[in-house]
Amino acid sequence: MAPARLRSRLTTLLLWAIVLGGVPHAARAQLTEQKRAEGFVAVADGEATGQELTQQSELWVLEVRFKPMRLIWVESTDPQTGKKRQDMVWYLVYQAVARPQEGRVEDRDVLPVNVEDPPPGVPLFIPEFTLVTTDEDNQQVYHDAIFPEAMAAILRREKKPLKNSVEIVGPIPPVTPRGSAKEYTLDGVAIFRNVDRRTDFFRILMGGFSNAYRMVAGPDGEPIVARKTVLQKYKRPGDEFIQSESEFKLDGDPVWIYVPEPQSPGAIPPGALDEPAAAPHGGQPPTVPPAPAAAPEVPSEPAVP
């Protein structure tokens, strides 16, 4: 298969997910005036559905707030040549807080259907961010990067303690009831390095904000795991030669979806990556094809400030 077509099909797989009840679970939470004043523009609620609560006993879901996507230029050293260069960095500041899981009473009148072993210890927060460009002629995958030079520049700009996706790993915070004056939060930043400047449309997948999962049958009949993930779409109608963060626009509200865990690309049979139809409300989820272990490496273009 041609590399461009393979990349396109792998991107389609990454974007495809099992959605709750056949449609995405919309974020019902609302930002407070205080959070808007702090610069947050969107929030995905931290509430589980009744179905999720009945199927998984030790369930947790974090409320996720995030600020606009931002852009900075960072000077770094080329590891191969030792020369200085300018890297274009997109970054997303977020805040997570644990909420009580009340659920819907009418959906919780049965025992959990998943029998699990006792949790091995304190639940850990291990975030994973993936940026996928979705232009018809430009489909690329970028993973959250650990970039010390960019992190230093971001901290100087944001003037707030933030952690990257390695530093922030740890126990999930104590539960904060809605309306509490004091919140226990996790404050972090996701960094994307040298995203193709031609990008007009892209999506961010935010994993690790819940331990909710579903077991589904893969194309070979073997069970695979799909995990609950936040999806936020963006649009960026701008100029590839003049980069400006003012061009980043939210494209709808964040939603919760289920995304397959990565598996070996060699296990992908012909046709498995074609876009499947969503299950009808209340029906069984469609078969989930396995995801690639890693997207093809995308060479970065020389950045021009």
NUMAR-189814 format. One record per residue (C-alpha): residue number from 1; chain; x, y, z. Coordinates in steps of 0.25 Angstrom, whole numbers. Layout:
residues N
r seq NUM, mol A, xx X, yy Y, zz Z;
...
END
This chain:
residues 305
r seq 1, mol A, xx 0, yy 0, zz 0;
r seq 2, mol A, xx 5, yy 14, zz -3;
r seq 3, mol A, xx 11, yy 21, zz 9;
r seq 4, mol A, xx 1, yy 33, zz 7;
r seq 5, mol A, xx -11, yy 24, zz 6;
r seq 6, mol A, xx -6, yy 16, zz 18;
r seq 7, mol A, xx -4, yy 28, zz 26;
r seq 8, mol A, xx -18, yy 33, zz 23;
r seq 9, mol A, xx -24, yy 19, zz 27;
r seq 10, mol A, xx -17, yy 19, zz 40;
r seq 11, mol A, xx -22, yy 33, zz 43;
r seq 12, mol A, xx -36, yy 29, zz 40;
r seq 13, mol A, xx -34, yy 17, zz 50;
r seq 14, mol A, xx -29, yy 27, zz 60;
r seq 15, mol A, xx -41, yy 36, zz 59;
r seq 16, mol A, xx -51, yy 25, zz 58;
r seq 17, mol A, xx -57, yy 21, zz 72;
r seq 18, mol A, xx -69, yy 14, zz 78;
r seq 19, mol A, xx -78, yy 25, zz 83;
r seq 20, mol A, xx -87, yy 23, zz 95;
r seq 21, mol A, xx -101, yy 18, zz 91;
r seq 22, mol A, xx -97, yy 21, zz 76;
r seq 23, mol A, xx -95, yy 36, zz 78;
r seq 24, mol A, xx -84, yy 44, zz 85;
r seq 25, mol A, xx -86, yy 47, zz 100;
r seq 26, mol A, xx -87, yy 62, zz 100;
r seq 27, mol A, xx -81, yy 70, zz 111;
r seq 28, mol A, xx -92, yy 75, zz 120;
r seq 29, mol A, xx -83, yy 83, zz 129;
r seq 30, mol A, xx -82, yy 98, zz 129;
r seq 31, mol A, xx -71, yy 107, zz 131;
r seq 32, mol A, xx -72, yy 116, zz 143;
r seq 33, mol A, xx -70, yy 131, zz 142;
r seq 34, mol A, xx -57, yy 129, zz 150;
r seq 35, mol A, xx -52, yy 119, zz 140;
r seq 36, mol A, xx -55, yy 127, zz 128;
r seq 37, mol A, xx -47, yy 139, zz 135;
r seq 38, mol A, xx -35, yy 129, zz 136;
r seq 39, mol A, xx -36, yy 127, zz 121;
r seq 40, mol A, xx -42, yy 114, zz 120;
r seq 41, mol A, xx -52, yy 112, zz 108;
r seq 42, mol A, xx -57, yy 98, zz 108;
r seq 43, mol A, xx -60, yy 87, zz 118;
r seq 44, mol A, xx -63, yy 72, zz 117;
r seq 45, mol A, xx -72, yy 67, zz 129;
r seq 46, mol A, xx -67, yy 57, zz 139;
r seq 47, mol A, xx -80, yy 50, zz 140;
r seq 48, mol A, xx -81, yy 35, zz 136;
r seq 49, mol A, xx -94, yy 30, zz 130;
r seq 50, mol A, xx -102, yy 20, zz 137;
r seq 51, mol A, xx -99, yy 9, zz 128;
r seq 52, mol A, xx -84, yy 11, zz 131;
r seq 53, mol A, xx -86, yy 11, zz 146;
r seq 54, mol A, xx -94, yy -2, zz 145;
r seq 55, mol A, xx -83, yy -8, zz 137;
r seq 56, mol A, xx -70, yy -4, zz 144;
r seq 57, mol A, xx -70, yy -3, zz 160;
r seq 58, mol A, xx -57, yy 5, zz 162;
r seq 59, mol A, xx -60, yy 15, zz 151;
r seq 60, mol A, xx -55, yy 29, zz 151;
r seq 61, mol A, xx -56, yy 41, zz 141;
r seq 62, mol A, xx -49, yy 54, zz 142;
r seq 63, mol A, xx -55, yy 67, zz 138;
r seq 64, mol A, xx -46, yy 73, zz 128;
r seq 65, mol A, xx -45, yy 88, zz 125;
r seq 66, mol A, xx -36, yy 94, zz 115;
r seq 67, mol A, xx -31, yy 108, zz 109;
r seq 68, mol A, xx -30, yy 112, zz 95;
r seq 69, mol A, xx -19, yy 105, zz 86;
r seq 70, mol A, xx -7, yy 114, zz 86;
r seq 71, mol A, xx 6, yy 116, zz 78;
r seq 72, mol A, xx 20, yy 120, zz 81;
r seq 73, mol A, xx 33, yy 119, zz 75;
r seq 74, mol A, xx 44, yy 113, zz 82;
r seq 75, mol A, xx 59, yy 112, zz 80;
r seq 76, mol A, xx 65, yy 98, zz 81;
r seq 77, mol A, xx 78, yy 91, zz 77;
r seq 78, mol A, xx 77, yy 81, zz 66;
r seq 79, mol A, xx 83, yy 68, zz 72;
r seq 80, mol A, xx 89, yy 64, zz 58;
r seq 81, mol A, xx 96, yy 77, zz 54;
r seq 82, mol A, xx 97, yy 84, zz 68;
r seq 83, mol A, xx 92, yy 97, zz 61;
r seq 84, mol A, xx 81, yy 105, zz 67;
r seq 85, mol A, xx 68, yy 106, zz 60;
r seq 86, mol A, xx 54, yy 111, zz 62;
r seq 87, mol A, xx 43, yy 101, zz 65;
r seq 88, mol A, xx 28, yy 104, zz 64;
r seq 89, mol A, xx 20, yy 99, zz 76;
r seq 90, mol A, xx 5, yy 97, zz 78;
r seq 91, mol A, xx 1, yy 95, zz 93;
r seq 92, mol A, xx -11, yy 93, zz 100;
r seq 93, mol A, xx -13, yy 96, zz 115;
r seq 94, mol A, xx -23, yy 88, zz 123;
r seq 95, mol A, xx -28, yy 86, zz 137;
r seq 96, mol A, xx -35, yy 73, zz 142;
r seq 97, mol A, xx -43, yy 71, zz 155;
r seq 98, mol A, xx -50, yy 58, zz 160;
r seq 99, mol A, xx -65, yy 59, zz 162;
r seq 100, mol A, xx -75, yy 50, zz 170;
r seq 101, mol A, xx -81, yy 39, zz 162;
r seq 102, mol A, xx -96, yy 40, zz 165;
r seq 103, mol A, xx -101, yy 34, zz 152;
r seq 104, mol A, xx -116, yy 32, zz 148;
r seq 105, mol A, xx -124, yy 24, zz 159;
r seq 106, mol A, xx -132, yy 17, zz 149;
r seq 107, mol A, xx -120, yy 12, zz 142;
r seq 108, mol A, xx -113, yy 7, zz 155;
r seq 109, mol A, xx -124, yy -3, zz 159;
r seq 110, mol A, xx -115, yy -15, zz 155;
r seq 111, mol A, xx -102, yy -21, zz 159;
r seq 112, mol A, xx -90, yy -18, zz 151;
r seq 113, mol A, xx -88, yy -27, zz 140;
r seq 114, mol A, xx -73, yy -27, zz 139;
r seq 115, mol A, xx -67, yy -35, zz 150;
r seq 116, mol A, xx -53, yy -29, zz 153;
r seq 117, mol A, xx -41, yy -33, zz 162;
r seq 118, mol A, xx -39, yy -22, zz 173;
r seq 119, mol A, xx -32, yy -10, zz 168;
r seq 120, mol A, xx -16, yy -12, zz 170;
r seq 121, mol A, xx -15, yy 1, zz 177;
r seq 122, mol A, xx -18, yy 16, zz 176;
r seq 123, mol A, xx -23, yy 20, zz 162;
r seq 124, mol A, xx -13, yy 27, zz 154;
r seq 125, mol A, xx -14, yy 39, zz 144;
r seq 126, mol A, xx -6, yy 36, zz 132;
r seq 127, mol A, xx -10, yy 46, zz 121;
r seq 128, mol A, xx -8, yy 43, zz 106;
r seq 129, mol A, xx -11, yy 54, zz 96;
r seq 130, mol A, xx -11, yy 52, zz 81;
r seq 131, mol A, xx -13, yy 63, zz 70;
r seq 132, mol A, xx -19, yy 58, zz 57;
r seq 133, mol A, xx -19, yy 67, zz 45;
r seq 134, mol A, xx -32, yy 64, zz 36;
r seq 135, mol A, xx -30, yy 72, zz 24;
r seq 136, mol A, xx -34, yy 64, zz 11;
r seq 137, mol A, xx -20, yy 65, zz 6;
r seq 138, mol A, xx -12, yy 66, zz 19;
r seq 139, mol A, xx -15, yy 55, zz 29;
r seq 140, mol A, xx -4, yy 54, zz 40;
r seq 141, mol A, xx -3, yy 49, zz 54;
r seq 142, mol A, xx 5, yy 56, zz 65;
r seq 143, mol A, xx 7, yy 51, zz 79;
r seq 144, mol A, xx 9, yy 60, zz 92;
r seq 145, mol A, xx 24, yy 63, zz 92;
r seq 146, mol A, xx 34, yy 65, zz 104;
r seq 147, mol A, xx 41, yy 78, zz 100;
r seq 148, mol A, xx 49, yy 85, zz 112;
r seq 149, mol A, xx 52, yy 97, zz 104;
r seq 150, mol A, xx 37, yy 99, zz 100;
r seq 151, mol A, xx 33, yy 96, zz 114;
r seq 152, mol A, xx 41, yy 107, zz 120;
r seq 153, mol A, xx 36, yy 117, zz 110;
r seq 154, mol A, xx 21, yy 113, zz 113;
r seq 155, mol A, xx 23, yy 114, zz 128;
r seq 156, mol A, xx 29, yy 128, zz 126;
r seq 157, mol A, xx 17, yy 132, zz 117;
r seq 158, mol A, xx 6, yy 125, zz 125;
r seq 159, mol A, xx 11, yy 130, zz 139;
r seq 160, mol A, xx 5, yy 118, zz 145;
r seq 161, mol A, xx 11, yy 104, zz 151;
r seq 162, mol A, xx 8, yy 94, zz 140;
r seq 163, mol A, xx 14, yy 80, zz 137;
r seq 164, mol A, xx 16, yy 72, zz 125;
r seq 165, mol A, xx 10, yy 59, zz 122;
r seq 166, mol A, xx 22, yy 51, zz 130;
r seq 167, mol A, xx 23, yy 61, zz 142;
r seq 168, mol A, xx 8, yy 60, zz 144;
r seq 169, mol A, xx 7, yy 45, zz 145;
r seq 170, mol A, xx 2, yy 41, zz 159;
r seq 171, mol A, xx -11, yy 38, zz 167;
r seq 172, mol A, xx -24, yy 44, zz 163;
r seq 173, mol A, xx -28, yy 56, zz 172;
r seq 174, mol A, xx -38, yy 55, zz 183;
r seq 175, mol A, xx -52, yy 57, zz 179;
r seq 176, mol A, xx -57, yy 71, zz 179;
r seq 177, mol A, xx -72, yy 73, zz 180;
r seq 178, mol A, xx -78, yy 83, zz 170;
r seq 179, mol A, xx -79, yy 97, zz 176;
r seq 180, mol A, xx -68, yy 95, zz 185;
r seq 181, mol A, xx -60, yy 107, zz 188;
r seq 182, mol A, xx -47, yy 99, zz 188;
r seq 183, mol A, xx -43, yy 90, zz 177;
r seq 184, mol A, xx -33, yy 79, zz 176;
r seq 185, mol A, xx -28, yy 80, zz 162;
r seq 186, mol A, xx -17, yy 75, zz 152;
r seq 187, mol A, xx -11, yy 86, zz 144;
r seq 188, mol A, xx -4, yy 82, zz 131;
r seq 189, mol A, xx 0, yy 85, zz 117;
r seq 190, mol A, xx 1, yy 76, zz 104;
r seq 191, mol A, xx 12, yy 80, zz 94;
r seq 192, mol A, xx 12, yy 78, zz 79;
r seq 193, mol A, xx 24, yy 81, zz 72;
r seq 194, mol A, xx 25, yy 86, zz 57;
r seq 195, mol A, xx 11, yy 83, zz 53;
r seq 196, mol A, xx 9, yy 84, zz 38;
r seq 197, mol A, xx 6, yy 99, zz 36;
r seq 198, mol A, xx -3, yy 96, zz 24;
r seq 199, mol A, xx -13, yy 90, zz 34;
r seq 200, mol A, xx -27, yy 95, zz 34;
r seq 201, mol A, xx -35, yy 85, zz 42;
r seq 202, mol A, xx -30, yy 76, zz 53;
r seq 203, mol A, xx -35, yy 68, zz 65;
r seq 204, mol A, xx -29, yy 66, zz 79;
r seq 205, mol A, xx -31, yy 52, zz 86;
r seq 206, mol A, xx -29, yy 53, zz 101;
r seq 207, mol A, xx -27, yy 40, zz 108;
r seq 208, mol A, xx -25, yy 36, zz 122;
r seq 209, mol A, xx -36, yy 45, zz 128;
r seq 210, mol A, xx -44, yy 32, zz 131;
r seq 211, mol A, xx -42, yy 18, zz 134;
r seq 212, mol A, xx -55, yy 14, zz 127;
r seq 213, mol A, xx -54, yy 3, zz 116;
r seq 214, mol A, xx -61, yy -6, zz 107;
r seq 215, mol A, xx -57, yy -20, zz 103;
r seq 216, mol A, xx -61, yy -22, zz 88;
r seq 217, mol A, xx -58, yy -33, zz 78;
r seq 218, mol A, xx -47, yy -30, zz 68;
r seq 219, mol A, xx -47, yy -34, zz 53;
r seq 220, mol A, xx -40, yy -47, zz 57;
r seq 221, mol A, xx -51, yy -50, zz 68;
r seq 222, mol A, xx -41, yy -47, zz 79;
r seq 223, mol A, xx -46, yy -37, zz 90;
r seq 224, mol A, xx -39, yy -23, zz 89;
r seq 225, mol A, xx -40, yy -12, zz 99;
r seq 226, mol A, xx -46, yy 2, zz 95;
r seq 227, mol A, xx -44, yy 13, zz 106;
r seq 228, mol A, xx -52, yy 26, zz 109;
r seq 229, mol A, xx -46, yy 38, zz 103;
r seq 230, mol A, xx -49, yy 53, zz 101;
r seq 231, mol A, xx -50, yy 58, zz 86;
r seq 232, mol A, xx -49, yy 72, zz 83;
r seq 233, mol A, xx -50, yy 77, zz 68;
r seq 234, mol A, xx -43, yy 90, zz 63;
r seq 235, mol A, xx -42, yy 98, zz 51;
r seq 236, mol A, xx -31, yy 108, zz 47;
r seq 237, mol A, xx -34, yy 116, zz 34;
r seq 238, mol A, xx -21, yy 123, zz 32;
r seq 239, mol A, xx -9, yy 125, zz 24;
r seq 240, mol A, xx 2, yy 115, zz 24;
r seq 241, mol A, xx 13, yy 126, zz 23;
r seq 242, mol A, xx 8, yy 135, zz 34;
r seq 243, mol A, xx 5, yy 127, zz 47;
r seq 244, mol A, xx -4, yy 133, zz 57;
r seq 245, mol A, xx -11, yy 126, zz 69;
r seq 246, mol A, xx -23, yy 135, zz 67;
r seq 247, mol A, xx -26, yy 126, zz 56;
r seq 248, mol A, xx -29, yy 114, zz 65;
r seq 249, mol A, xx -45, yy 112, zz 67;
r seq 250, mol A, xx -53, yy 102, zz 74;
r seq 251, mol A, xx -61, yy 93, zz 65;
r seq 252, mol A, xx -72, yy 89, zz 74;
r seq 253, mol A, xx -72, yy 84, zz 88;
r seq 254, mol A, xx -63, yy 74, zz 94;
r seq 255, mol A, xx -70, yy 60, zz 94;
r seq 256, mol A, xx -66, yy 46, zz 101;
r seq 257, mol A, xx -64, yy 35, zz 91;
r seq 258, mol A, xx -57, yy 21, zz 92;
r seq 259, mol A, xx -44, yy 19, zz 85;
r seq 260, mol A, xx -37, yy 5, zz 82;
r seq 261, mol A, xx -24, yy 3, zz 89;
r seq 262, mol A, xx -12, yy 2, zz 80;
r seq 263, mol A, xx -8, yy -12, zz 74;
r seq 264, mol A, xx 1, yy -16, zz 64;
r seq 265, mol A, xx -1, yy -11, zz 49;
r seq 266, mol A, xx 2, yy -25, zz 44;
r seq 267, mol A, xx -11, yy -30, zz 50;
r seq 268, mol A, xx -19, yy -21, zz 42;
r seq 269, mol A, xx -26, yy -29, zz 31;
r seq 270, mol A, xx -31, yy -22, zz 17;
r seq 271, mol A, xx -43, yy -13, zz 19;
r seq 272, mol A, xx -42, yy -13, zz 34;
r seq 273, mol A, xx -39, yy 2, zz 34;
r seq 274, mol A, xx -51, yy 6, zz 26;
r seq 275, mol A, xx -60, yy 15, zz 33;
r seq 276, mol A, xx -71, yy 7, zz 41;
r seq 277, mol A, xx -85, yy 11, zz 43;
r seq 278, mol A, xx -89, yy 14, zz 58;
r seq 279, mol A, xx -97, yy 5, zz 66;
r seq 280, mol A, xx -112, yy 9, zz 67;
r seq 281, mol A, xx -116, yy 14, zz 81;
r seq 282, mol A, xx -116, yy 3, zz 91;
r seq 283, mol A, xx -110, yy -7, zz 81;
r seq 284, mol A, xx -97, yy -14, zz 81;
r seq 285, mol A, xx -85, yy -6, zz 77;
r seq 286, mol A, xx -78, yy -10, zz 64;
r seq 287, mol A, xx -66, yy -18, zz 63;
r seq 288, mol A, xx -54, yy -10, zz 66;
r seq 289, mol A, xx -42, yy -11, zz 57;
r seq 290, mol A, xx -28, yy -11, zz 64;
r seq 291, mol A, xx -20, yy 2, zz 64;
r seq 292, mol A, xx -6, yy 4, zz 60;
r seq 293, mol A, xx 5, yy 3, zz 71;
r seq 294, mol A, xx 10, yy 17, zz 66;
r seq 295, mol A, xx 7, yy 26, zz 54;
r seq 296, mol A, xx 17, yy 28, zz 43;
r seq 297, mol A, xx 28, yy 38, zz 47;
r seq 298, mol A, xx 25, yy 51, zz 41;
r seq 299, mol A, xx 37, yy 59, zz 36;
r seq 300, mol A, xx 36, yy 73, zz 41;
r seq 301, mol A, xx 37, yy 85, zz 32;
r seq 302, mol A, xx 48, yy 96, zz 35;
r seq 303, mol A, xx 41, yy 106, zz 44;
r seq 304, mol A, xx 41, yy 121, zz 40;
r seq 305, mol A, xx 37, yy 131, zz 51;
END
